[in-house]
Amino acid sequence: MTELQCITSENVSVLAVKHSHLFLLADADWCEASQLFRKVVDEVRKECPDQFFWACIQADKEEDFCNRYGVQAVPSLLIFLQGSLFRRMVGYKSKEDLISQLADVWIQ
């Protein structure tokens, strides 16, 4: 099972093109909601490891990334399909809400 890969703003474009389905969690270590949501993301990732390339980025340390993709709050979730930003979600989500939001992009 793959781990949540921590990446930098330089990697985002390359990974979005390389992987047909990129799940990118923008969070911050100091943010309690980010830490809680990361646990939810880990649960979903463990159940569905092959659905996405699972990655995270420290938004508070990646200003260029935040400016480029309009990230103004953490946690934020960005879903890239075929190299393009497909969906953005902001704030903590329950496991059920997250799975519901991802259902239409699962790899068949």
Phi and psi in degrees as a GROMACS rama.xvg file:
@    title "Ramachandran Plot"
@    xaxis  label "Phi"
@    yaxis  label "Psi"
@TYPE xy
-82.0291  148.296  THR-2
-86.4003  166.541  GLU-3
-71.0756  115.81  LEU-4
-84.311  126.094  GLN-5
-85.0853  126.892  CYS-6
-125.844  174.697  ILE-7
-116.755  171.608  THR-8
-60.8563  -28.6245  SER-9
-67.0838  -26.3389  GLU-10
-84.9409  -21.4153  ASN-11
-57.5462  -52.7053  VAL-12
-61.1457  -43.2557  SER-13
-64.2648  -46.2366  VAL-14
-68.5063  -34.9883  LEU-15
-64.584  -32.4867  ALA-16
-82.0268  -40.3427  VAL-17
-66.7951  -37.178  LYS-18
-111.405  127.278  HIS-19
-63.1604  -28.9246  SER-20
-129.356  108.018  HIS-21
-113.317  123.387  LEU-22
-103.916  116  PHE-23
-124.337  114.818  LEU-24
-95.4933  118.081  LEU-25
-97.559  114.59  ALA-26
-140.3  -172.015  ASP-27
-147.874  138.963  ALA-28
-60.3936  -32.173  ASP-29
-80.5193  -10.696  TRP-30
-92.3907  117.797  CYS-31
-62.1423  -41.2081  GLU-32
-62.4264  -37.0791  ALA-33
-62.3247  -44.3221  SER-34
-66.2436  -39.2928  GLN-35
-66.8301  -42.6829  LEU-36
-68.041  -33.5104  PHE-37
-60.5774  -35.7929  ARG-38
-64.8092  -40.5072  LYS-39
-63.4402  -46.8371  VAL-40
-58.7682  -43.0616  VAL-41
-61.6298  -39.0114  ASP-42
-62.5384  -47.3524  GLU-43
-65.1239  -42.1354  VAL-44
-60.5943  -41.584  ARG-45
-66.0525  -33.6336  LYS-46
-78.5113  -27.8255  GLU-47
-134.687  58.0613  CYS-48
-64.1137  -26.6708  PRO-49
-94.0186  3.01513  ASP-50
-76.9921  -29.6325  GLN-51
-144.645  164.357  PHE-52
-85.8993  115.481  PHE-53
-92.7051  121.025  TRP-54
-140.185  161.81  ALA-55
-137.222  158.558  CYS-56
-141.385  137.954  ILE-57
-80.1514  95.8392  GLN-58
-59.3174  -36.2123  ALA-59
-69.7101  -13.8594  ASP-60
-108.195  -0.20661  LYS-61
-127.447  69.4718  GLU-62
-60.3637  -39.5388  GLU-63
-59.8795  -44.877  ASP-64
-59.2253  -48.0777  PHE-65
-60.7276  -41.9538  CYS-66
-66.5482  -43.3972  ASN-67
-65.4436  -38.7913  ARG-68
-109.275  9.70583  TYR-69
68.2057  29.8057  GLY-70
-80.2066  116.269  VAL-71
-117.929  -7.65422  GLN-72
-148.376  154.152  ALA-73
-121.639  147.168  VAL-74
-76.5906  147.022  PRO-75
-127.4  146.242  SER-76
-121.236  128.732  LEU-77
-119.704  129.332  LEU-78
-110.458  122.905  ILE-79
-108.876  132.678  PHE-80
-122.314  128.295  LEU-81
51.9924  37.2218  GLN-82
89.669  -5.45044  GLY-83
-118.1  145.354  SER-84
-64.2231  121.444  LEU-85
-103.278  -40.6158  PHE-86
-150.467  146.87  ARG-87
-130.064  135.676  ARG-88
-129.292  141.463  MET-89
-122.584  135.025  VAL-90
96.2294  169.828  GLY-91
-65.1854  139.451  TYR-92
-129.076  145.919  LYS-93
-72.9976  165.852  SER-94
-58.0533  -43.9872  LYS-95
-64.076  -42.8345  GLU-96
-63.7711  -42.3246  ASP-97
-63.5637  -46.9874  LEU-98
-60.9368  -41.3929  ILE-99
-61.4502  -42.556  SER-100
-68.1681  -23.5059  GLN-101
-97.7572  -10.7303  LEU-102
-55.9805  -35.5523  ALA-103
-81.0866  -3.3379  ASP-104
-117.68  6.07242  VAL-105
-58.9701  145.26  TRP-106
-74.3243  127.59  ILE-107
